[in-house]
Amino acid sequence: MVIETIVFDIGETLTRDDRYWQSWAEWLDVPRHTVSALVGAVVTQGRDNTDALRIIRPHIDVGAEYRAREAAGRGEHLDETDLYPDVRPVLAGLRKLGVRVLVAGNQSERAGILLRALDLPADLVVTSAEWGVAKPDPAFFQRVLQESGAAAHETVYVGDHPVNDVFPAKAAGLRVAHIRRGPWGNWWGDDPDVIAAADWSISSLTDLIALVGE
């Protein structure tokens, strides 16, 4: 099997979500552990992660609060410390092997700007907000394939989330690598449906180098 293109999810695949949830805890004036614990709880229930915020503030308008944070100068921030340590060496290594590297995940327009400012070794860095379509919508993965430059069976999508990454990517005909990292990747890593759908289960992005070599 030839792998021509590898496409990476963002949150808890390339970047740690620590800062993201910490900033919400500070904005809502609750302990960080409260937010982290509730995120874990909604993960195990298969719910959207922003439901953790709605548990804390039942009538919260998450979009409005996000904009208020931005206006107050307390919005999203990403820098080198938010990247998992294997990101740069693996993305650079894959490109040296001739693989086209794309980054495409469910993130805001600001996250896209911040990620591109990090100058990752990737051919494209884009977010769902910039495309106007988000996972798990099949149209997101059709757009992934348009950008891939390769056939679906020659394109691998790497992600941690079963509903947003593994299942819809597989349904679109892509090969799938499920990464066991972060709350979603670890919690659902042994789920029989995830194991059956994913072509590979990996614990580090470094494992992708060997896959391409095969």
Residue, then its C-alpha position, 0 to 999 in steps of 0.5 A: m500500500v502506498i501512502e501519498t498524503i497524511v492529514f492530521d487532526i489538530g486538538e489532542t493529535l498535534t496540540r495539547d488542550d491544556r491551555y484551552w480548557q485552563s483559559w475557560a476555567e479562568w474565564l468562568d472563575v472556577p478551578r481548573h480541575t473542575v473543567s478538566a473533570l467535567v470534560g472527562a465526564v462528557v467524553t465518556q458519555g460521548r457528548d460534545n466537549t463544550d457540554a462541560l461548560r454548559i454543566i458549569r453555566p447551564h445557560i451559557d452561549v459558548g459562541a458569545e462567551y468566546r467572542a467576549r474573551e477575544a474582545a477582552g484580550r483573553g482569547e485563544h492562544l497557541d505557541e510552541t509549548d502547545l505542540y506535542p514533542d513528536v510533531r515537528p520531527v515527524l511532520a518533517g520526517l514524513r515530508k523528507l520521505g515524499v509524503r504530502v502533509l496536511v493539517a485540517g481539524n475542527q478549530s476556529e479561524r484564529a486557531g488557523i492563524l496561530l497554527r500557521a504562525l508556528d511555521l509547521p513543516a506542512d503543505l497546508v494548515v487549515t481549520s474547519a471554520e476557514w473551510g466553513v464545514a466541520k467534522p463529522d460532516p462528510a463534506f469536510f472529508q470531501r474537502v480533505l480529499q480535494e486537498s490531498g492530491a491523492a486517491a482516498h486509499e492513498t490518504v491517511y487521516v490521523g485523529d483521536h476522536p471516534v465520531n469526528d475522526v475515525f468513523p467519518a474518515k473511514a466512511a469517506g474511503l480514507r485510511v485511518a490511524h487512531i492515535r491513543r492520546g488525550p481524553w478521547g484517544n485514550w478512552w475510546g482506544d480499546d472500543p471494538d468499533v474503533i479498533a474495527a474501523a481504524d486501519w492502525s492504532i498508534s500511540s505516537l506520531t512517530d509510528l507513522i514513519a514506520l507505516v510509510g516505510e512499509 
